[in-house]
Amino acid sequence: MRKKVVVVGKEDMSLGFSLAGVDEAYTPDDEYQTIKLMEKLAGSPNIGVVLLSERIAESIREELDRISEKKELYPVIIEIPDKDPLTDKKDPLNKKIRRAVGIDITSEEV
């Protein structure tokens, strides 16, 4: 069975990805609704990828980290930039790779 691709973001982002063919798009109204939605999506066996607005991710960072640590391999949660990207953003993909592989692949130590 094919796993779904879902987007969680502001209305313009969700609409754009819907037109591009994502399976489901959500535009939560507030942080509480976003946290509940992310918990639901993380627990769904039918969801493979969640594309999450980086601004929304930053607004629920603590809860998002908690959700990411207790979920299984799927869904993969990928933070994507909004129209106005955050400038002082850490690399969340590096943390996910380090967790999956067990090493920091960007380290220059030999």
MODELLER restraints for C-alpha pairs under 7 A, 6 or more apart:
rsr = mdl.restraints
at = mdl.atoms
rsr.add(forms.Gaussian(group=physical.xy_distance, feature=features.Distance(at['CA:3:A'], at['CA:46:A']), mean=5.08, stdev=0.5))
rsr.add(forms.Gaussian(group=physical.xy_distance, feature=features.Distance(at['CA:3:A'], at['CA:47:A']), mean=5.13, stdev=0.5))
rsr.add(forms.Gaussian(group=physical.xy_distance, feature=features.Distance(at['CA:3:A'], at['CA:48:A']), mean=4.74, stdev=0.5))
rsr.add(forms.Gaussian(group=physical.xy_distance, feature=features.Distance(at['CA:4:A'], at['CA:23:A']), mean=5.77, stdev=0.5))
rsr.add(forms.Gaussian(group=physical.xy_distance, feature=features.Distance(at['CA:4:A'], at['CA:46:A']), mean=6.08, stdev=0.5))
rsr.add(forms.Gaussian(group=physical.xy_distance, feature=features.Distance(at['CA:4:A'], at['CA:47:A']), mean=4.65, stdev=0.5))
rsr.add(forms.Gaussian(group=physical.xy_distance, feature=features.Distance(at['CA:4:A'], at['CA:48:A']), mean=5.37, stdev=0.5))
rsr.add(forms.Gaussian(group=physical.xy_distance, feature=features.Distance(at['CA:4:A'], at['CA:49:A']), mean=6.72, stdev=0.5))
rsr.add(forms.Gaussian(group=physical.xy_distance, feature=features.Distance(at['CA:5:A'], at['CA:22:A']), mean=5.49, stdev=0.5))
rsr.add(forms.Gaussian(group=physical.xy_distance, feature=features.Distance(at['CA:5:A'], at['CA:23:A']), mean=5.43, stdev=0.5))
rsr.add(forms.Gaussian(group=physical.xy_distance, feature=features.Distance(at['CA:5:A'], at['CA:24:A']), mean=6.81, stdev=0.5))
rsr.add(forms.Gaussian(group=physical.xy_distance, feature=features.Distance(at['CA:5:A'], at['CA:47:A']), mean=6.35, stdev=0.5))
rsr.add(forms.Gaussian(group=physical.xy_distance, feature=features.Distance(at['CA:5:A'], at['CA:48:A']), mean=5.93, stdev=0.5))
rsr.add(forms.Gaussian(group=physical.xy_distance, feature=features.Distance(at['CA:5:A'], at['CA:49:A']), mean=4.83, stdev=0.5))
rsr.add(forms.Gaussian(group=physical.xy_distance, feature=features.Distance(at['CA:5:A'], at['CA:50:A']), mean=6.05, stdev=0.5))
rsr.add(forms.Gaussian(group=physical.xy_distance, feature=features.Distance(at['CA:6:A'], at['CA:22:A']), mean=6.02, stdev=0.5))
rsr.add(forms.Gaussian(group=physical.xy_distance, feature=features.Distance(at['CA:6:A'], at['CA:23:A']), mean=5.85, stdev=0.5))
rsr.add(forms.Gaussian(group=physical.xy_distance, feature=features.Distance(at['CA:6:A'], at['CA:24:A']), mean=4.79, stdev=0.5))
rsr.add(forms.Gaussian(group=physical.xy_distance, feature=features.Distance(at['CA:6:A'], at['CA:25:A']), mean=5.70, stdev=0.5))
rsr.add(forms.Gaussian(group=physical.xy_distance, feature=features.Distance(at['CA:6:A'], at['CA:49:A']), mean=6.18, stdev=0.5))
rsr.add(forms.Gaussian(group=physical.xy_distance, feature=features.Distance(at['CA:6:A'], at['CA:50:A']), mean=4.81, stdev=0.5))
rsr.add(forms.Gaussian(group=physical.xy_distance, feature=features.Distance(at['CA:6:A'], at['CA:51:A']), mean=6.09, stdev=0.5))
rsr.add(forms.Gaussian(group=physical.xy_distance, feature=features.Distance(at['CA:7:A'], at['CA:14:A']), mean=6.19, stdev=0.5))
rsr.add(forms.Gaussian(group=physical.xy_distance, feature=features.Distance(at['CA:7:A'], at['CA:24:A']), mean=6.46, stdev=0.5))
rsr.add(forms.Gaussian(group=physical.xy_distance, feature=features.Distance(at['CA:7:A'], at['CA:25:A']), mean=4.77, stdev=0.5))
rsr.add(forms.Gaussian(group=physical.xy_distance, feature=features.Distance(at['CA:7:A'], at['CA:26:A']), mean=6.25, stdev=0.5))
rsr.add(forms.Gaussian(group=physical.xy_distance, feature=features.Distance(at['CA:7:A'], at['CA:50:A']), mean=5.61, stdev=0.5))
rsr.add(forms.Gaussian(group=physical.xy_distance, feature=features.Distance(at['CA:7:A'], at['CA:51:A']), mean=4.54, stdev=0.5))
rsr.add(forms.Gaussian(group=physical.xy_distance, feature=features.Distance(at['CA:7:A'], at['CA:52:A']), mean=5.93, stdev=0.5))
rsr.add(forms.Gaussian(group=physical.xy_distance, feature=features.Distance(at['CA:8:A'], at['CA:14:A']), mean=6.59, stdev=0.5))
rsr.add(forms.Gaussian(group=physical.xy_distance, feature=features.Distance(at['CA:8:A'], at['CA:25:A']), mean=5.98, stdev=0.5))
rsr.add(forms.Gaussian(group=physical.xy_distance, feature=features.Distance(at['CA:8:A'], at['CA:26:A']), mean=4.84, stdev=0.5))
rsr.add(forms.Gaussian(group=physical.xy_distance, feature=features.Distance(at['CA:8:A'], at['CA:27:A']), mean=5.93, stdev=0.5))
rsr.add(forms.Gaussian(group=physical.xy_distance, feature=features.Distance(at['CA:8:A'], at['CA:51:A']), mean=6.16, stdev=0.5))
rsr.add(forms.Gaussian(group=physical.xy_distance, feature=features.Distance(at['CA:8:A'], at['CA:52:A']), mean=4.90, stdev=0.5))
rsr.add(forms.Gaussian(group=physical.xy_distance, feature=features.Distance(at['CA:8:A'], at['CA:53:A']), mean=6.35, stdev=0.5))
rsr.add(forms.Gaussian(group=physical.xy_distance, feature=features.Distance(at['CA:9:A'], at['CA:26:A']), mean=6.52, stdev=0.5))
rsr.add(forms.Gaussian(group=physical.xy_distance, feature=features.Distance(at['CA:9:A'], at['CA:27:A']), mean=5.34, stdev=0.5))
rsr.add(forms.Gaussian(group=physical.xy_distance, feature=features.Distance(at['CA:9:A'], at['CA:52:A']), mean=6.09, stdev=0.5))
rsr.add(forms.Gaussian(group=physical.xy_distance, feature=features.Distance(at['CA:9:A'], at['CA:53:A']), mean=4.98, stdev=0.5))
rsr.add(forms.Gaussian(group=physical.xy_distance, feature=features.Distance(at['CA:9:A'], at['CA:56:A']), mean=6.90, stdev=0.5))
rsr.add(forms.Gaussian(group=physical.xy_distance, feature=features.Distance(at['CA:10:A'], at['CA:27:A']), mean=5.42, stdev=0.5))
rsr.add(forms.Gaussian(group=physical.xy_distance, feature=features.Distance(at['CA:11:A'], at['CA:27:A']), mean=5.79, stdev=0.5))
rsr.add(forms.Gaussian(group=physical.xy_distance, feature=features.Distance(at['CA:14:A'], at['CA:25:A']), mean=5.34, stdev=0.5))
rsr.add(forms.Gaussian(group=physical.xy_distance, feature=features.Distance(at['CA:14:A'], at['CA:26:A']), mean=6.45, stdev=0.5))
rsr.add(forms.Gaussian(group=physical.xy_distance, feature=features.Distance(at['CA:14:A'], at['CA:27:A']), mean=6.75, stdev=0.5))
rsr.add(forms.Gaussian(group=physical.xy_distance, feature=features.Distance(at['CA:18:A'], at['CA:25:A']), mean=6.38, stdev=0.5))
rsr.add(forms.Gaussian(group=physical.xy_distance, feature=features.Distance(at['CA:28:A'], at['CA:34:A']), mean=5.45, stdev=0.5))
rsr.add(forms.Gaussian(group=physical.xy_distance, feature=features.Distance(at['CA:31:A'], at['CA:60:A']), mean=6.57, stdev=0.5))
rsr.add(forms.Gaussian(group=physical.xy_distance, feature=features.Distance(at['CA:35:A'], at['CA:63:A']), mean=6.91, stdev=0.5))
rsr.add(forms.Gaussian(group=physical.xy_distance, feature=features.Distance(at['CA:39:A'], at['CA:67:A']), mean=6.61, stdev=0.5))
rsr.add(forms.Gaussian(group=physical.xy_distance, feature=features.Distance(at['CA:41:A'], at['CA:47:A']), mean=6.71, stdev=0.5))
rsr.add(forms.Gaussian(group=physical.xy_distance, feature=features.Distance(at['CA:42:A'], at['CA:71:A']), mean=6.36, stdev=0.5))
rsr.add(forms.Gaussian(group=physical.xy_distance, feature=features.Distance(at['CA:42:A'], at['CA:75:A']), mean=5.97, stdev=0.5))
rsr.add(forms.Gaussian(group=physical.xy_distance, feature=features.Distance(at['CA:47:A'], at['CA:75:A']), mean=5.56, stdev=0.5))
rsr.add(forms.Gaussian(group=physical.xy_distance, feature=features.Distance(at['CA:48:A'], at['CA:74:A']), mean=5.46, stdev=0.5))
rsr.add(forms.Gaussian(group=physical.xy_distance, feature=features.Distance(at['CA:48:A'], at['CA:75:A']), mean=4.37, stdev=0.5))
rsr.add(forms.Gaussian(group=physical.xy_distance, feature=features.Distance(at['CA:48:A'], at['CA:76:A']), mean=6.20, stdev=0.5))
rsr.add(forms.Gaussian(group=physical.xy_distance, feature=features.Distance(at['CA:49:A'], at['CA:75:A']), mean=4.97, stdev=0.5))
rsr.add(forms.Gaussian(group=physical.xy_distance, feature=features.Distance(at['CA:49:A'], at['CA:76:A']), mean=4.76, stdev=0.5))
rsr.add(forms.Gaussian(group=physical.xy_distance, feature=features.Distance(at['CA:49:A'], at['CA:77:A']), mean=5.96, stdev=0.5))
rsr.add(forms.Gaussian(group=physical.xy_distance, feature=features.Distance(at['CA:50:A'], at['CA:75:A']), mean=6.47, stdev=0.5))
rsr.add(forms.Gaussian(group=physical.xy_distance, feature=features.Distance(at['CA:50:A'], at['CA:76:A']), mean=6.13, stdev=0.5))
rsr.add(forms.Gaussian(group=physical.xy_distance, feature=features.Distance(at['CA:50:A'], at['CA:77:A']), mean=4.75, stdev=0.5))
rsr.add(forms.Gaussian(group=physical.xy_distance, feature=features.Distance(at['CA:50:A'], at['CA:78:A']), mean=6.12, stdev=0.5))
rsr.add(forms.Gaussian(group=physical.xy_distance, feature=features.Distance(at['CA:51:A'], at['CA:77:A']), mean=6.14, stdev=0.5))
rsr.add(forms.Gaussian(group=physical.xy_distance, feature=features.Distance(at['CA:51:A'], at['CA:78:A']), mean=5.02, stdev=0.5))
rsr.add(forms.Gaussian(group=physical.xy_distance, feature=features.Distance(at['CA:51:A'], at['CA:79:A']), mean=5.98, stdev=0.5))
rsr.add(forms.Gaussian(group=physical.xy_distance, feature=features.Distance(at['CA:51:A'], at['CA:80:A']), mean=6.58, stdev=0.5))
rsr.add(forms.Gaussian(group=physical.xy_distance, feature=features.Distance(at['CA:52:A'], at['CA:77:A']), mean=6.85, stdev=0.5))
rsr.add(forms.Gaussian(group=physical.xy_distance, feature=features.Distance(at['CA:52:A'], at['CA:78:A']), mean=5.95, stdev=0.5))
rsr.add(forms.Gaussian(group=physical.xy_distance, feature=features.Distance(at['CA:52:A'], at['CA:79:A']), mean=4.76, stdev=0.5))
rsr.add(forms.Gaussian(group=physical.xy_distance, feature=features.Distance(at['CA:52:A'], at['CA:80:A']), mean=6.01, stdev=0.5))
rsr.add(forms.Gaussian(group=physical.xy_distance, feature=features.Distance(at['CA:53:A'], at['CA:79:A']), mean=5.66, stdev=0.5))
rsr.add(forms.Gaussian(group=physical.xy_distance, feature=features.Distance(at['CA:53:A'], at['CA:80:A']), mean=5.24, stdev=0.5))
rsr.add(forms.Gaussian(group=physical.xy_distance, feature=features.Distance(at['CA:53:A'], at['CA:81:A']), mean=6.12, stdev=0.5))
rsr.add(forms.Gaussian(group=physical.xy_distance, feature=features.Distance(at['CA:53:A'], at['CA:82:A']), mean=6.10, stdev=0.5))
rsr.add(forms.Gaussian(group=physical.xy_distance, feature=features.Distance(at['CA:54:A'], at['CA:79:A']), mean=5.07, stdev=0.5))
rsr.add(forms.Gaussian(group=physical.xy_distance, feature=features.Distance(at['CA:54:A'], at['CA:80:A']), mean=5.40, stdev=0.5))
rsr.add(forms.Gaussian(group=physical.xy_distance, feature=features.Distance(at['CA:54:A'], at['CA:81:A']), mean=5.38, stdev=0.5))
rsr.add(forms.Gaussian(group=physical.xy_distance, feature=features.Distance(at['CA:54:A'], at['CA:82:A']), mean=6.57, stdev=0.5))
rsr.add(forms.Gaussian(group=physical.xy_distance, feature=features.Distance(at['CA:55:A'], at['CA:82:A']), mean=6.97, stdev=0.5))
rsr.add(forms.Gaussian(group=physical.xy_distance, feature=features.Distance(at['CA:57:A'], at['CA:64:A']), mean=6.95, stdev=0.5))
rsr.add(forms.Gaussian(group=physical.xy_distance, feature=features.Distance(at['CA:57:A'], at['CA:79:A']), mean=6.99, stdev=0.5))
rsr.add(forms.Gaussian(group=physical.xy_distance, feature=features.Distance(at['CA:98:A'], at['CA:104:A']), mean=5.04, stdev=0.5))
